[in-house]
Amino acid sequence: MVEYNIFIVEDDPWYGEILRYHLSLNPDYKVSLFPTGKECLSKMWTQPDLITIDFSLPDITGDKLYQKIKETDPDIPVIIISGQKDIAVAVNLLKMGVKDYLIKDDSTKDLLWNSVLRLRETQILKKEVEFLREELGQKYSFNKSIIGQSNAMMDIFKLMEKAIKTNINISITGETGTGKELVAKAIHYNSVRKKKNFVAVNMSAIPEGLIESDLFGHEKGAFTGAVSRKIGKFEEANGGTIFLDEISELSLGLQSKLLRVLQERELIRVGGNENVKLDVRIIVATHKNLVEEVKKGNFREDLFFRIMGLPIELPPLRDRGNDILILSKHFLNDFVTENNMGVIGFSKKAKEKLLQYYYPGNVRELKAMVELAAVICENNEITENDITYTSTNNGEAFLFVKKTLRQHTRDIVKYYLNKNNNDVIETAKSLDIGKSTIYKMIKDGELI
């Protein structure tokens, strides 16, 4: 356990020694005793983790010493120990930010022990949170979280670099599965707001009657079932970033309320009267064309201009060229590592097949395809037969797969032959072509 450095500022040497001895029973604590505020301040460079202060010191009052400590290090927790039982003094100090106020009596040393334990646990948790946020920042660095080297993605990276330098609102558009939330997280965790919360809200996943409460919170008794106050997503994201996914699904009535929050930078919880000030960065996303939604009357024009900010349009995977193979290798390596499957690679024809597909589900669909191929492949190699197209829109998929007319014809004939149990005459009737055409394709080895 790391040594915990505690300062005790107490002008009564006998009482100070009792406190020092009692806390020193914990071998992790290094406890230093100072008779004056001046001596305490002269040792602040040693970076104490916690300070206890006698309110009535010979050279300075406890509140004044507290202020000077905070000027040196605003994060240091301070406990006041006083012979005064004046509640007003205690309340004032607690309002200033003092972590605890203890009255000198027989139970003080035990109360101090518990208070120090509690504050230390809080500090440890805070450091763990900061460490995790730093790890998230590294995880969502552009080169680690967003895989791709195509020109289309280089243009996106340039826009993201601009986005992290300001607090401008961001609107991300693109087809389903292109990575809109991933881009939003990367912007947040590389911005000055990275130490605060990133809160994601999928507007299409929340029942209409609960959206307002979920976004803005509610007070106790605001409606049936509101048994206590609830903090909404906007308050949860205060100081950080809120990501409103599928913003186009918000009803016109709630669009109006959202507009007010964005304009005033404050909200009122459902059933409440208190104005809650906000400092939140807004990132929105949708797979719909918001300009068209405005024209149709489905989306407020004033809200559109308020949220548009810096627009980032993510390219579909089919327009990213060799990124398909780069992503495939990345997803495969992650999957085999997580499942202890050893080394698996792609055959040349498997790579060619991956590049031919049009990916209506984009990156999300590619990931699913690669993971399935890794499971069903043999001899540690993914072949073209292991690559299964997963599109639910076969008609559109047919148009986008990169093949010649002859190749498409071959696939269609082969499909109907299989469907008709290799009956050439029935297949010729189904396709309205001559049976000699099919026999020739069989003779030429095209239907093998």
C-alpha positions as CSV (number, residue, x, y, z in Angstrom):
1,M,0.0,0.0,0.0
2,V,1.3,3.5,-0.9
3,E,2.2,5.7,2.1
4,Y,-0.5,8.1,3.1
5,N,0.9,11.5,4.3
6,I,-1.2,13.2,7.0
7,F,-0.5,16.7,8.5
8,I,-2.0,17.5,12.0
9,V,-2.0,21.2,12.9
10,E,-2.5,21.5,16.6
11,D,-1.0,24.0,19.1
12,D,-1.7,21.9,22.2
13,P,1.3,19.5,22.1
14,W,-0.3,16.9,24.4
15,Y,-3.5,16.7,22.4
16,G,-1.7,16.8,19.1
17,E,0.5,13.9,20.2
18,I,-2.6,11.8,21.2
19,L,-4.0,12.3,17.7
20,R,-0.6,11.6,16.0
21,Y,-0.1,8.5,18.0
22,H,-3.6,7.2,17.4
23,L,-3.4,7.7,13.6
24,S,0.1,6.2,13.5
25,L,-1.4,2.9,14.6
26,N,-2.1,2.4,10.9
27,P,1.3,1.5,9.4
28,D,0.4,3.0,6.1
29,Y,0.1,6.5,7.6
30,K,2.9,8.9,7.9
31,V,1.7,11.5,10.4
32,S,3.5,14.9,10.9
33,L,2.6,17.3,13.7
34,F,2.7,21.1,13.4
35,P,2.0,23.6,16.2
36,T,1.3,26.6,13.9
37,G,-0.3,27.3,10.5
38,K,2.8,28.9,9.3
39,E,4.9,25.7,9.8
40,C,2.2,23.6,8.1
41,L,2.2,25.9,5.0
42,S,6.1,25.8,4.9
43,K,5.9,22.0,4.3
44,M,3.1,21.9,1.7
45,W,5.8,21.2,-0.9
46,T,5.9,17.6,0.5
47,Q,2.3,17.1,-0.9
48,P,0.3,15.9,2.1
49,D,-2.7,13.7,1.3
50,L,-4.9,15.1,4.1
51,I,-4.7,17.8,6.8
52,T,-6.4,18.2,10.1
53,I,-6.6,21.7,11.5
54,D,-7.3,23.0,15.0
55,F,-9.7,25.9,14.5
56,S,-8.1,28.1,17.2
57,L,-4.4,28.4,16.3
58,P,-2.1,31.1,17.8
59,D,-1.1,32.6,14.5
60,I,-4.2,32.1,12.2
61,T,-7.8,30.9,12.4
62,G,-8.8,27.6,11.0
63,D,-10.9,29.1,8.2
64,K,-8.0,31.4,7.0
65,L,-5.5,28.5,7.1
66,Y,-8.0,26.4,5.1
67,Q,-8.2,29.1,2.4
68,K,-4.4,29.3,2.1
69,I,-4.1,25.5,1.9
70,K,-6.7,25.5,-0.9
71,E,-4.7,28.2,-2.8
72,T,-1.7,25.9,-2.7
73,D,-3.6,22.7,-3.5
74,P,-7.3,22.8,-4.1
75,D,-7.7,19.0,-4.1
76,I,-6.4,18.4,-0.6
77,P,-9.1,17.2,1.9
78,V,-9.2,19.2,5.2
79,I,-10.8,18.2,8.6
80,I,-11.4,20.9,11.2
81,I,-11.0,19.9,14.9
82,S,-12.4,22.5,17.2
83,G,-13.5,23.1,20.8
84,Q,-16.3,25.3,19.5
85,K,-19.8,23.8,19.4
86,D,-21.2,26.7,17.4
87,I,-23.3,25.1,14.7
88,A,-23.1,28.2,12.5
89,V,-19.3,28.1,12.4
90,A,-19.4,24.4,11.4
91,V,-22.0,24.9,8.7
92,N,-20.0,27.9,7.2
93,L,-16.8,25.8,7.1
94,L,-18.6,22.8,5.5
95,K,-20.0,25.2,2.9
96,M,-16.5,26.4,2.2
97,G,-15.5,22.8,1.3
98,V,-14.1,21.4,4.6
99,K,-14.7,17.6,4.5
100,D,-15.5,17.2,8.2
101,Y,-15.9,19.2,11.4
102,L,-15.1,17.4,14.7
103,I,-15.7,18.7,18.2
104,K,-12.9,18.0,20.8
105,D,-14.1,15.5,23.3
106,D,-13.4,11.9,24.4
107,S,-14.6,10.4,21.1
108,T,-12.6,12.7,18.8
109,K,-9.8,10.4,18.0
110,D,-12.1,7.6,17.0
111,L,-14.3,9.9,14.9
112,L,-11.1,11.2,13.3
113,W,-9.9,7.6,12.5
114,N,-13.2,6.9,10.7
115,S,-13.2,10.2,8.9
116,V,-9.6,9.6,7.6
117,L,-10.5,6.1,6.4
118,R,-13.6,7.4,4.6
119,L,-11.7,10.3,2.9
120,R,-8.8,8.0,1.9
121,E,-11.2,5.5,0.3
122,T,-12.8,8.4,-1.6
123,Q,-9.4,9.6,-2.8
124,I,-8.4,6.1,-3.9
125,L,-11.7,5.8,-5.9
126,K,-11.1,9.2,-7.5
127,K,-7.6,8.2,-8.6
128,E,-8.9,5.0,-10.0
129,V,-11.6,6.9,-12.0
130,E,-8.9,9.3,-13.3
131,F,-6.7,6.3,-14.2
132,L,-9.6,4.7,-16.1
133,R,-10.4,7.9,-17.9
134,E,-6.8,8.1,-19.0
135,E,-7.0,4.5,-20.2
136,L,-10.2,5.4,-22.1
137,G,-8.4,8.4,-23.6
138,Q,-5.7,6.0,-24.9
139,K,-8.3,3.5,-26.0
140,Y,-10.1,6.1,-28.0
141,S,-7.1,7.8,-29.5
142,F,-7.7,8.1,-33.2
143,N,-5.1,5.6,-34.3
144,K,-6.4,2.9,-31.9
145,S,-10.1,3.2,-31.8
146,I,-10.8,4.0,-35.5
147,I,-9.1,1.7,-37.9
148,G,-8.6,2.9,-41.5
149,Q,-6.1,4.4,-43.9
150,S,-8.4,5.3,-46.9
151,N,-8.6,8.9,-48.1
152,A,-12.2,9.0,-47.0
153,M,-11.1,8.3,-43.4
154,M,-8.2,10.7,-43.5
155,D,-10.7,13.4,-44.2
156,I,-12.7,12.3,-41.2
157,F,-9.6,12.4,-39.0
158,K,-8.9,16.0,-40.1
159,L,-12.4,17.0,-39.0
160,M,-12.1,15.2,-35.7
161,E,-8.8,17.0,-35.0
162,K,-10.6,20.3,-35.5
163,A,-13.5,19.2,-33.3
164,I,-11.4,18.4,-30.3
165,K,-9.9,21.9,-30.2
166,T,-13.2,23.7,-29.5
167,N,-16.5,23.1,-27.8
168,I,-18.5,23.4,-31.0
169,N,-21.5,21.1,-31.2
170,I,-21.0,18.1,-33.6
171,S,-23.5,16.4,-35.9
172,I,-22.5,13.0,-37.1
173,T,-24.3,11.4,-40.0
174,G,-23.8,8.1,-41.8
175,E,-25.4,4.7,-42.4
176,T,-26.1,2.3,-39.6
177,G,-22.9,0.6,-38.5
178,T,-20.4,3.2,-39.7
179,G,-19.2,3.9,-36.2
180,K,-20.9,7.2,-35.2
181,E,-20.7,6.5,-31.4
182,L,-17.1,5.5,-31.7
183,V,-16.3,8.8,-33.4
184,A,-18.2,10.7,-30.7
185,K,-16.2,8.9,-27.9
186,A,-12.9,9.6,-29.7
187,I,-13.7,13.3,-29.9
188,H,-14.7,13.4,-26.2
189,Y,-11.8,11.4,-24.8
190,N,-9.3,13.5,-26.8
191,S,-10.8,16.9,-25.8
192,V,-10.4,19.0,-22.6
193,R,-13.6,17.4,-21.3
194,K,-12.1,13.9,-21.2
195,K,-12.0,13.9,-17.3
196,K,-15.8,14.4,-17.2
197,N,-18.5,12.0,-18.2
198,F,-19.4,10.8,-21.7
199,V,-23.1,10.0,-21.6
200,A,-24.7,8.2,-24.6
201,V,-28.5,8.3,-25.1
202,N,-30.2,6.3,-27.9
203,M,-33.4,8.3,-28.5
204,S,-35.1,5.5,-30.5
205,A,-34.6,3.1,-27.6
206,I,-36.5,5.1,-24.9
207,P,-40.3,5.0,-24.7
208,E,-41.9,8.3,-25.6
209,G,-43.4,8.9,-22.2
210,L,-40.0,8.5,-20.4
211,I,-37.7,10.5,-22.7
212,E,-38.2,13.9,-20.9
213,S,-37.5,12.4,-17.5
214,D,-34.6,10.4,-18.8
215,L,-33.0,13.5,-20.4
216,F,-33.8,16.2,-17.8
217,G,-34.5,14.3,-14.6
218,H,-37.5,14.6,-12.3
219,E,-38.4,15.6,-8.7
220,K,-39.9,13.3,-6.1
221,G,-43.7,13.1,-6.7
222,A,-43.5,14.5,-10.2
223,F,-45.7,11.6,-11.4
224,T,-46.9,8.2,-10.3
225,G,-43.8,6.1,-9.5
226,A,-41.5,9.1,-8.9
227,V,-40.5,8.1,-5.4
228,S,-37.3,10.1,-5.3
229,R,-35.5,12.7,-7.3
230,K,-33.7,11.5,-10.4
231,I,-30.8,13.2,-12.1
232,G,-31.2,13.2,-15.9
233,K,-28.7,12.4,-18.6
234,F,-27.9,16.1,-19.2
235,E,-27.0,16.6,-15.5
236,E,-25.0,13.4,-15.5
237,A,-23.0,14.8,-18.4
238,N,-22.5,18.2,-16.9
239,G,-18.9,19.3,-17.6
240,G,-18.5,16.6,-20.2
241,T,-20.3,15.4,-23.3
242,I,-23.8,14.1,-24.1
243,F,-24.2,12.0,-27.2
244,L,-27.8,12.0,-28.6
245,D,-28.0,9.1,-31.0
246,E,-30.8,8.9,-33.6
247,I,-31.8,12.5,-32.7
248,S,-34.3,12.5,-35.6
249,E,-36.5,10.1,-33.6
250,L,-37.3,12.8,-31.0
251,S,-41.0,14.0,-31.2
252,L,-41.7,17.7,-32.1
253,G,-42.8,18.4,-28.6
254,L,-39.6,17.2,-27.0
255,Q,-37.6,18.9,-29.7
256,S,-39.0,22.2,-28.5
257,K,-38.0,21.4,-24.9
258,L,-34.5,20.3,-26.0
259,L,-34.1,23.5,-28.0
260,R,-34.8,25.6,-24.9
261,V,-32.2,23.6,-22.9
262,L,-29.6,24.2,-25.6
263,Q,-30.4,27.9,-25.9
264,E,-30.5,28.7,-22.2
265,R,-27.8,26.2,-21.1
266,E,-30.0,25.3,-18.2
267,L,-32.9,22.9,-17.4
268,I,-35.8,22.4,-15.1
269,R,-36.4,18.8,-13.9
270,V,-39.9,17.4,-14.5
271,G,-42.1,18.5,-11.6
272,G,-39.5,21.0,-10.4
273,N,-38.9,24.8,-10.3
274,E,-35.2,25.0,-9.8
275,N,-33.0,26.1,-12.8
276,V,-30.0,23.7,-13.2
277,K,-27.1,25.4,-15.0
278,L,-25.4,23.2,-17.6
279,D,-22.0,23.1,-19.3
280,V,-22.4,20.3,-21.7
281,R,-21.0,19.6,-25.2
282,I,-23.6,18.2,-27.5
283,I,-22.8,15.6,-30.1
284,V,-25.8,14.2,-32.1
285,A,-26.0,11.5,-34.7
286,T,-28.6,10.1,-37.1
287,H,-28.7,7.8,-40.1
288,K,-31.4,10.0,-41.7
289,N,-31.0,13.2,-43.8
290,L,-32.0,15.9,-41.3
291,V,-32.4,18.5,-44.1
292,E,-35.1,16.3,-45.7
293,E,-36.7,15.7,-42.3
294,V,-36.9,19.5,-41.8
295,K,-38.5,19.9,-45.2
296,K,-41.0,17.2,-44.4
297,G,-41.9,19.0,-41.1
298,N,-40.6,16.1,-38.9
299,F,-37.7,18.1,-37.5
300,R,-37.6,21.7,-36.2
301,E,-35.5,24.0,-38.4
302,D,-34.3,26.1,-35.4
303,L,-33.2,23.0,-33.5
304,F,-31.4,21.8,-36.7
305,F,-29.3,24.9,-36.9
306,R,-28.6,24.8,-33.1
307,I,-27.3,21.2,-33.2
308,M,-25.7,21.1,-36.6
309,G,-22.4,22.7,-35.5
310,L,-19.5,20.9,-37.2
311,P,-21.0,18.2,-39.5
312,I,-19.1,14.9,-39.9
313,E,-20.5,12.5,-42.5
314,L,-19.0,9.0,-42.1
315,P,-18.4,7.1,-45.4
316,P,-20.0,3.7,-45.9
317,L,-17.6,0.8,-45.7
318,R,-18.0,0.0,-49.4
319,D,-16.4,3.4,-50.2
320,R,-13.4,2.7,-48.0
321,G,-11.5,0.4,-50.3
322,N,-8.6,-1.5,-48.7
323,D,-9.9,-0.5,-45.2
324,I,-12.1,-3.6,-45.5
325,L,-9.0,-5.9,-45.4
326,I,-7.4,-3.8,-42.6
327,L,-10.5,-4.0,-40.5
328,S,-11.0,-7.7,-41.3
329,K,-7.5,-8.4,-40.0
330,H,-8.0,-6.3,-36.9
331,F,-11.4,-8.0,-36.0
332,L,-9.9,-11.4,-36.7
333,N,-6.8,-10.8,-34.5
334,D,-9.0,-9.5,-31.6
335,F,-11.4,-12.5,-31.9
336,V,-8.8,-15.2,-32.0
337,T,-6.9,-13.6,-29.1
338,E,-10.0,-13.4,-26.9
339,N,-10.9,-17.0,-27.7
340,N,-7.4,-18.5,-27.6
341,M,-7.7,-19.9,-31.1
342,G,-4.1,-19.5,-32.2
343,V,-3.1,-17.9,-35.5
344,I,-5.7,-17.7,-38.3
345,G,-5.3,-16.0,-41.7
346,F,-7.3,-15.2,-44.8
347,S,-6.8,-17.0,-48.2
348,K,-6.3,-14.9,-51.3
349,K,-9.8,-15.7,-52.6
350,A,-11.3,-14.9,-49.2
351,K,-9.8,-11.4,-49.3
352,E,-11.1,-11.0,-52.9
353,K,-14.6,-12.0,-51.7
354,L,-14.5,-9.6,-48.8
355,L,-13.7,-6.8,-51.2
356,Q,-16.6,-7.7,-53.5
357,Y,-19.4,-7.2,-51.0
358,Y,-21.3,-3.9,-50.5
359,Y,-21.8,-4.2,-46.6
360,P,-25.3,-2.7,-46.0
361,G,-24.5,-3.1,-42.2
362,N,-21.1,-1.5,-42.7
363,V,-18.3,-2.1,-40.1
364,R,-20.7,-3.8,-37.7
365,E,-21.6,-6.4,-40.3
366,L,-18.0,-7.0,-41.4
367,K,-17.1,-7.7,-37.8
368,A,-19.9,-10.3,-37.5
369,M,-18.8,-11.9,-40.8
370,V,-15.2,-12.2,-39.8
371,E,-16.0,-13.7,-36.4
372,L,-18.3,-16.3,-37.9
373,A,-15.7,-17.2,-40.5
374,A,-13.1,-17.7,-37.8
375,V,-15.4,-20.2,-36.0
376,I,-16.3,-22.3,-39.0
377,C,-12.9,-22.3,-40.9
378,E,-10.6,-25.3,-41.1
379,N,-6.8,-25.6,-40.9
380,N,-6.4,-22.1,-39.4
381,E,-7.3,-20.4,-42.7
382,I,-10.4,-18.6,-43.7
383,T,-11.4,-19.4,-47.3
384,E,-13.9,-17.8,-49.6
385,N,-16.4,-20.6,-48.6
386,D,-16.2,-19.4,-45.0
387,I,-17.2,-15.9,-45.9
388,T,-21.0,-15.7,-45.5
389,Y,-22.8,-12.6,-46.7
390,T,-25.3,-11.6,-44.0
391,S,-27.4,-8.9,-45.7
392,T,-31.2,-9.1,-45.1
393,N,-31.7,-7.1,-48.3
394,N,-30.6,-9.5,-51.0
395,G,-32.0,-7.5,-53.8
396,E,-29.9,-4.5,-53.0
397,A,-26.9,-6.6,-52.1
398,F,-27.2,-8.2,-55.6
399,L,-26.8,-4.8,-57.2
400,F,-23.7,-3.7,-55.2
401,V,-21.6,-6.9,-55.3
402,K,-18.8,-6.2,-57.7
403,K,-19.3,-8.8,-60.5
404,T,-19.5,-8.9,-64.3
405,L,-22.9,-9.5,-66.0
406,R,-21.6,-13.0,-66.9
407,Q,-20.7,-13.7,-63.3
408,H,-24.2,-12.5,-62.1
409,T,-25.8,-14.7,-64.8
410,R,-23.8,-17.7,-63.7
411,D,-24.8,-17.2,-60.0
412,I,-28.5,-16.8,-60.9
413,V,-28.5,-20.0,-63.0
414,K,-26.6,-21.9,-60.3
415,Y,-29.0,-20.7,-57.6
416,Y,-32.1,-21.9,-59.6
417,L,-30.4,-25.3,-60.4
418,N,-29.9,-25.9,-56.7
419,K,-33.4,-24.8,-56.0
420,N,-34.8,-27.2,-58.7
421,N,-32.6,-30.2,-57.7
422,N,-30.4,-29.8,-60.8
423,D,-33.4,-30.1,-63.1
424,V,-32.2,-28.2,-66.3
425,I,-35.6,-28.1,-68.0
426,E,-37.4,-26.7,-64.9
427,T,-34.6,-24.2,-64.4
428,A,-34.8,-23.1,-68.1
429,K,-38.5,-22.6,-67.7
430,S,-38.1,-20.6,-64.4
431,L,-35.6,-18.2,-66.0
432,D,-37.2,-18.1,-69.5
433,I,-34.0,-19.2,-71.2
434,G,-33.0,-22.0,-73.5
435,K,-31.9,-25.3,-71.9
436,S,-29.0,-25.3,-74.4
437,T,-27.6,-22.2,-72.6
438,I,-27.5,-24.0,-69.3
439,Y,-26.0,-27.1,-70.9
440,K,-23.2,-25.0,-72.4
441,M,-22.5,-23.3,-69.1
442,I,-22.2,-26.8,-67.5
443,K,-20.0,-28.0,-70.3
444,D,-17.7,-24.9,-69.9
445,G,-17.4,-25.6,-66.2
446,E,-19.1,-22.3,-65.1
447,L,-21.7,-24.0,-62.9
448,I,-19.3,-26.2,-60.9
